[in-house]
Every structure is written in structure tokens, then in C-alpha cells.
């Protein structure tokens, strides 16, 4: 079974071998310069620099080509049908979740306003009932006025007014029963 090695790895290996060869040539040029051989160290230095430059250029070009390939692959993947469908699905799910949250908060808002309205109606109804009960007590007191003393009448009327202002329906009912027993 043949071993498949990606081309980029082979190019990087070649570039590293070129760099190693350049360092070897530059070291040998340094050695030749130390041995005082005329002309050859200059040629070896130029060969070493050319090899070093070609190794770095090969690494740079390989890196740029790999980055370009990755960018093109990423762009093609991003605009692929599978990715477009995936984005549409995610968008639809996000919209559905947004609608669920909107529905929940609308429900909470409607329940809150209904509760406020119910309490307001209950308070208005309680006030109306208190007024009606207080008015009925006033009528009963007017009917009993000739039969009871003036101080008792005034005391009962003050209690009626006080309980009505305090909105104490229990006390008004008790007062009504008290007036009924006076008859």
C-alpha cells in the first residue's frame, strides 16, 4: 500500500533541505575563507545565499498557496448548498424561538393588563356597594329619626360616614344590623 504524503509537506521538506544545504554551503565557504583559498569562498557564499533565498522563497510561496487554498475552500464551503440550507434552517429556528418568546411575553402582558383591569373593576364595584349600603343606612336612619333620640341619630350617622370613608363594609353591615334591631 503506497504511502500518500500531501504535496505541501513534501514542499516544506524540500524547502527545509534547501535551508540546511544553504547553511552547509555557507559554513563551507567560511571554512574555505579561513583556509585562504582565493575566489572560491565568494562563489560558495553566493551559492549559499541563493540556496538560502530559494529555500525561504519556497516556504513563503508554499505558505501563501496553502493560505489561498484554505480561503478558496472556505469560500466554496460557505457558499455551498449544504451550508446555505444549514443557515436557512438556523435562521428559521431562531425566528421560531423569537416568535415563541414574543408569544409568551404578549401572554404575560395580556394577563397583567387583565388582572389590573379586574382589580380596578373590583375596587369600583366595592365602592359602589359601599355607597349603596351607606345610602340604604341613611334611608333607614331617616325612617327611624322620629323614634330615636337626636344624639343617637347623630352618633349613628357619624358612624355611617366614618365607616363609609374607611371603606369598611363589615362595619357598615354591623351598623345596618344594629339599626334593624332598633326598629
ChimeraX attribute file (.defattr): number of C-alpha atoms within 10 A of each C-alpha:
attribute: neighborCount
match mode: 1-to-1
recipient: residues
	/A:1	3
	/A:2	4
	/A:3	5
	/A:4	6
	/A:5	8
	/A:6	8
	/A:7	10
	/A:8	14
	/A:9	11
	/A:10	11
	/A:11	16
	/A:12	17
	/A:13	14
	/A:14	15
	/A:15	22
	/A:16	17
	/A:17	15
	/A:18	21
	/A:19	21
	/A:20	16
	/A:21	16
	/A:22	24
	/A:23	17
	/A:24	13
	/A:25	21
	/A:26	22
	/A:27	16
	/A:28	16
	/A:29	22
	/A:30	16
	/A:31	13
	/A:32	17
	/A:33	17
	/A:34	10
	/A:35	10
	/A:36	11
	/A:37	12
	/A:38	9
	/A:39	10
	/A:40	13
	/A:41	22
	/A:42	16
	/A:43	11
	/A:44	20
	/A:45	20
	/A:46	16
	/A:47	16
	/A:48	24
	/A:49	17
	/A:50	14
	/A:51	22
	/A:52	23
	/A:53	15
	/A:54	16
	/A:55	24
	/A:56	16
	/A:57	13
	/A:58	18
	/A:59	20
	/A:60	14
	/A:61	13
	/A:62	18
	/A:63	14
	/A:64	12
	/A:65	13
	/A:66	13
	/A:67	12
	/A:68	12
	/A:69	12
	/A:70	12
	/A:71	12
	/A:72	12
	/A:73	12
	/A:74	12
	/A:75	11
	/A:76	12
	/A:77	13
	/A:78	13
	/A:79	12
	/A:80	12
	/A:81	11
	/A:82	11
	/A:83	13
	/A:84	13
	/A:85	12
	/A:86	12
	/A:87	13
	/A:88	12
	/A:89	12
	/A:90	12
	/A:91	12
	/A:92	12
	/A:93	12
	/A:94	12
	/A:95	12
	/A:96	12
	/A:97	12
	/A:98	12
	/A:99	12
	/A:100	12
	/A:101	12
	/A:102	12
	/A:103	12
	/A:104	12
	/A:105	12
	/A:106	12
	/A:107	12
	/A:108	12
	/A:109	12
	/A:110	12
	/A:111	12
	/A:112	12
	/A:113	12
	/A:114	12
	/A:115	12
	/A:116	12
	/A:117	12
	/A:118	12
	/A:119	12
	/A:120	12
	/A:121	12
	/A:122	12
	/A:123	12
	/A:124	12
	/A:125	12
	/A:126	14
	/A:127	15
	/A:128	12
	/A:129	14
	/A:130	20
	/A:131	16
	/A:132	12
	/A:133	18
	/A:134	22
	/A:135	14
	/A:136	13
	/A:137	22
	/A:138	17
	/A:139	12
	/A:140	15
	/A:141	21
	/A:142	13
	/A:143	12
	/A:144	16
	/A:145	14
	/A:146	10
	/A:147	12
	/A:148	13
	/A:149	11
	/A:150	11
	/A:151	9
	/A:152	11
	/A:153	17
	/A:154	13
	/A:155	12
	/A:156	19
	/A:157	18
	/A:158	12
	/A:159	15
	/A:160	23
	/A:161	15
	/A:162	14
	/A:163	19
	/A:164	19
	/A:165	11
	/A:166	10
	/A:167	16
	/A:168	13
	/A:169	18
	/A:170	10
	/A:171	16
	/A:172	21
	/A:173	16
	/A:174	11
	/A:175	19
	/A:176	21
	/A:177	12
	/A:178	12
	/A:179	15
	/A:180	13
	/A:181	8
	/A:182	10
	/A:183	10
